[in-house]
Amino acid sequence: MPDDHDISATGVSTEARRRWMGLLARASGDAIQRLAEGLDLPAFQRIRGPETGLVMLRGRAGGDGAAFNLGEMTTTRCTIRTADGQVGHAYVAGRDARQAELAAVMDALLQDPDRHGSVMDVVITPLAEAEAARHALRARRAAATRVEFLAMATMR
Amino acid sequence: MSCLRPGFASPVLDAQASFRAVLDAMSRPGRIVTLAAHAPAPAPLNQAAAAALLTLADAETPVWSDAGADVAEWLGFHAGCAFTPQIRQARFVLATGAAPALATINAGTEEEPQSSATLICQVEALVAGEGWRLTGPGIETEHRLRVFGLAEDFLAQWQVQRARFPRGVDVLLCAGSRIAALPRSVTIREG
């Protein structure tokens, strides 16, 4: 199990980085692009990609708990390095190269102590709020279709 | 801060072209082949050794290297290979300085000679048409090759490993962007 207090060389905890990488991966490329216009992005160099490929998804699907290859998923990955040497990685579902590249740039900036705060405020917090709103909307729609079995019992 | 650099500009095509070049070099021992694909590798890796390792090394081939942390980071990222401090366990041995003795490198077993390691050795220069006289499979009569920058007792080491064929170490000599291969089947005589 990864340790929540595992601090990398740049002083970023694994758990915090996992959270923002996940938010960037689940957001759309357009949404990241729109929010990132509020930042002045530094010059950066592509180290690898963006390139699209397949990753095997494994899960404990069987009754005995052994790992099972559920299927392959289209993934786009990108790694960039900013001019001051910060490396950012991104793996996103689908084939949106622009999203992968922007997510990698955001990951690099978020690891930079000087820029972490502004990127969190301008990009990550709005993405987290949008995701929470999406989840809440979906939960409300689902809740509207809920059937109260107790109510049915009393209706009879 | 990291000084990670990009790998091949076109990972698929450049790796295929490099593989073809290494294959040509291995099947025609001593013939000098140019590895055209360029990868901006960190020093002290030269262009040919960088392209060969990006092409051949992967997650299943532990690499032993004397090239330092920058090269390990770069190669580990782009090729996904593991590094080992135990030279015997390596499937690729990268020598940018003085090459380790052939006897210290994994030569495979009698049952599985293909499990041996390949020595990727950076040298100063390769010159065809003079120097060593190479004979053996892949050479019609005789091929001549002079290598600058190898250990003085390399030929003696080669005679020792030639005696334990089919066990042995294959050698890829890299100078700038040019390579020449010495598969274990080749016989080398002083010119």
Interface residues (C-beta under 8 A of the other chain):
Chain A: Q45 R46 I47 R48 E51 T79 R81 D84 G85 Q86 V87
Chain B: M1 S2 C3 L4 R5 P6 G7 P11 F77 H78
